[in-house]
């Protein structure tokens, strides 16, 4: 676990990473929502990772970049999944603080300040690596809410990570801590558990949820459930195989 972090004097301190696949109808809504909600937190950047879209998502992002120069676009030649897109965005990020949110508008950008309020100014509190959003008043279908509730109950029982809603796309975390986590597909759903595994503390913030603005979900409930069980077994294995000691350089005792 890194003990402290040096804050850069220039450039964006906050990178807002948005994985997107076929979300052209939501790009302007989300970008303008971020601009409005985060004006007091400048300088920041918005990084869209187009994960193999077949619509004009990339063109819409470039249109917004022409309006707001801090908007960036990175493209995957083929779809690699949400975690791959998040990882690509974090690697490219210039900020030491990363905020993720879904591209469909269901994570209202107006909720981002609720996560930022958990910081000490613009620094993470000592020992904290993740501020996890937890949705209240979800606007999904009944079947999707039921599937999420069942999955979260099972995950919490096995991982005991203190997070009731790990599927919320709104998360704020230290870039250096994230890049030290083991990468695997769907890891974005297990950031609290991975942070605790590495000795970090996780904070939480209740956030609102909104109906999808345009388009349709790229994931089915059954597909999520089947993949989730497989991933959960792997994460339990990772937690049991964590490194249990850390080195202390002479003179730092």
C-alpha positions in Angstrom: 0.0 0.0 0.0 1.4 3.4 -0.9 1.5 5.6 2.2 1.2 9.0 0.5 0.8 10.7 -2.8 2.4 13.7 -4.4 -0.1 16.2 -5.9 0.9 17.6 -9.3 1.1 21.3 -9.7 0.0 21.4 -13.3 -2.5 19.6 -15.5 -5.7 17.9 -14.5 -5.9 16.4 -11.0 -9.1 14.5 -11.8 -9.7 12.2 -14.7 -13.3 11.2 -15.4 -13.2 7.9 -17.3 -16.3 6.7 -19.2 -16.4 3.4 -21.0 -18.8 3.5 -23.8 -20.3 1.1 -26.4 -23.0 2.3 -28.8 -24.0 5.2 -26.5 -24.1 8.0 -29.1 -27.5 9.2 -27.9 -26.1 9.9 -24.4 -22.8 11.5 -25.1 -23.9 15.2 -25.0 -26.1 14.7 -22.0 -23.3 13.2 -19.9 -20.5 15.5 -21.0 -22.6 18.7 -20.4 -23.8 17.3 -17.1 -20.1 16.8 -16.0 -19.2 20.3 -17.2 -22.0 21.8 -15.1 -21.4 19.6 -12.0 -17.7 19.8 -11.9 -16.9 23.4 -12.8 -15.7 24.1 -9.3 -13.2 21.1 -9.5 -11.3 22.2 -12.5 -8.8 21.4 -13.9 -10.2 18.0 -14.9 -10.4 15.9 -18.0 -13.0 13.6 -19.5 -11.8 10.4 -21.1 -14.2 8.4 -23.2 -13.1 4.9 -24.2 -15.1 3.8 -27.2 -15.2 0.0 -26.7 -15.8 -1.2 -30.2 -18.9 0.8 -30.9 -20.8 0.3 -34.2 -22.7 3.5 -34.1 -21.4 7.1 -34.2 -20.3 7.2 -30.5 -16.7 8.3 -31.5 -18.0 11.1 -33.8 -20.2 12.4 -31.0 -17.3 12.4 -28.5 -15.1 14.3 -31.0 -17.9 16.8 -31.5 -17.9 17.4 -27.7 -14.1 17.6 -27.7 -14.5 20.5 -30.3 -16.7 22.2 -27.7 -14.7 21.3 -24.6 -10.9 20.7 -25.2 -10.5 18.7 -22.0 -12.6 15.9 -23.6 -10.5 13.0 -24.9 -11.3 9.9 -27.0 -9.6 6.6 -27.0 -10.9 3.8 -29.2 -10.7 0.0 -28.9 -10.6 -1.7 -32.3 -12.9 -4.4 -31.0 -15.1 -4.7 -27.8 -13.0 -5.7 -24.8 -15.6 -5.2 -22.1 -16.2 -2.6 -19.5 -13.2 -3.4 -17.3 -10.9 -3.3 -20.3 -12.2 0.1 -21.2 -11.8 1.4 -17.7 -8.3 0.1 -17.5 -7.4 1.7 -20.9 -8.8 5.0 -19.6 -6.9 4.9 -16.3 -3.6 4.1 -18.1 -4.1 7.2 -20.3 -5.3 9.4 -17.5 -3.2 12.4 -16.4 -5.0 12.9 -13.1 -4.0 11.1 -9.8 -7.7 10.8 -8.9 -10.0 8.8 -11.2 -13.8 9.0 -11.3 -15.7 6.4 -13.4 -19.3 6.5 -14.4 -21.4 4.7 -17.0 -22.0 6.2 -20.4 -25.8 5.7 -20.4 -26.7 8.6 -18.2 -28.0 6.4 -15.4 -25.2 7.7 -13.2 -26.2 11.4 -13.1 -23.0 13.5 -13.4 -24.6 15.8 -10.7 -23.8 13.1 -8.2 -20.0 13.2 -8.8 -19.5 16.0 -6.1 -20.9 13.6 -3.5 -17.9 11.4 -4.0 -15.5 14.3 -4.2 -16.9 15.6 -0.9 -15.3 12.6 0.8 -11.8 13.8 0.0 -9.7 16.2 2.1 -9.7 19.0 -0.3 -8.3 17.4 -3.4 -6.4 14.6 -1.6 -7.5 11.2 -0.5 -7.6 10.8 3.2 -4.7 8.8 4.7 -5.1 5.1 3.8 -8.2 5.6 1.6 -8.0 4.4 -2.0 -11.7 4.1 -3.1 -14.9 6.1 -2.6 -17.6 3.8 -3.9 -21.0 5.1 -5.0 -24.1 3.1 -3.8 -27.3 3.7 -5.7 -30.5 4.6 -4.0 -33.9 4.7 -5.7 -32.8 2.6 -8.7 -34.6 3.2 -11.9 -33.9 -0.2 -13.5 -36.5 -2.8 -14.4 -37.7 -5.1 -11.6 -35.8 -8.1 -13.0 -32.6 -6.2 -13.1 -33.0 -4.9 -9.6 -33.7 -8.4 -8.3 -30.7 -9.9 -10.1 -28.5 -7.1 -8.7 -29.8 -7.5 -5.2 -29.2 -11.3 -5.3 -25.7 -10.9 -6.7 -24.7 -8.3 -4.2 -26.0 -10.4 -1.3 -23.9 -13.4 -2.4 -20.8 -11.2 -3.1 -21.1 -9.5 0.3 -21.4 -12.9 2.1 -18.2 -14.2 0.4 -16.1 -11.1 0.2 -17.3 -9.1 3.2 -16.1 -5.8 1.6 -18.8 -3.6 3.3 -20.2 -2.5 0.0 -23.9 -3.1 -0.7 -23.9 -2.0 -4.4 -20.6 -2.9 -6.1 -22.2 -2.6 -9.5 -22.6 1.1 -9.3 -20.6 2.7 -12.1 -19.8 5.9 -10.0 -16.5 5.3 -8.2 -13.7 7.5 -7.2 -10.2 6.0 -6.7 -6.5 6.6 -6.6 -4.9 5.9 -10.0 -1.8 4.4 -8.4 -3.8 2.0 -6.2 -5.9 0.9 -9.2 -2.9 0.1 -11.4 -1.5 -2.0 -8.6 -4.6 -4.3 -8.6 -4.5 -7.5 -10.6 -6.3 -7.0 -13.9 -9.0 -9.3 -15.0 -12.2 -8.9 -17.0 -15.1 -7.5 -14.9 -12.7 -6.3 -12.2 -14.5 -3.0 -12.1 -17.2 -4.7 -10.0 -14.7 -5.7 -7.3 -12.7 -2.6 -6.7 -13.7 -2.3 -2.9 -12.6 -5.9 -2.3 -9.4 -5.5 -4.2 -8.6 -2.3 -2.3 -9.2 -4.0 1.0 -7.0 -6.9 -0.1 -4.2 -4.4 -0.6 -4.6 -2.8 2.8 -6.6 0.2 1.8 -9.7 1.7 3.4 -12.9 2.1 1.3 -15.4 4.9 1.8 -19.0 5.0 0.5 -21.5 7.7 -0.7 -25.2 7.3 -1.5 -25.9 8.5 -5.1 -29.1 8.9 -7.1 -29.9 6.8 -10.1 -31.7 7.9 -13.3 -33.6 6.1 -16.1 -31.5 5.3 -19.2 -31.7 8.4 -21.5 -31.3 6.7 -24.9 -30.4 3.3 -26.4 -30.5 0.0 -24.7 -28.3 -2.1 -22.3 -25.5 -4.1 -23.8 -25.9 -6.8 -21.1 -28.6 -9.3 -20.2 -29.4 -10.3 -16.6 -28.6 -14.0 -17.2 -25.3 -13.2 -18.8 -24.3 -11.0 -15.9 -25.2 -13.7 -13.4 -23.3 -16.5 -15.1 -20.2 -14.3 -15.5 -20.6 -13.0 -12.0 -20.4 -16.4 -10.3 -17.3 -17.3 -12.2 -15.6 -14.0 -11.3 -16.6 -14.2 -7.7 -14.9 -17.6 -7.3 -11.7 -16.0 -8.8 -11.8 -13.0 -6.5 -12.2 -15.2 -3.5 -9.1 -17.0 -4.6 -7.2 -13.7 -5.1 -8.1 -12.5 -1.6 -6.8 -15.7 -0.1 -3.6 -15.4 -2.1 -2.8 -11.8 -1.2 0.7 -10.7 -0.2 0.7 -10.6 3.6 3.9 -8.6 4.2 5.4 -5.4 2.9 9.0 -4.2 2.9 10.2 -1.2 4.9 13.3 0.5 3.8 16.0 1.1 6.4 15.6 4.4 8.0 11.8 4.5 7.5 10.9 2.4 10.6 
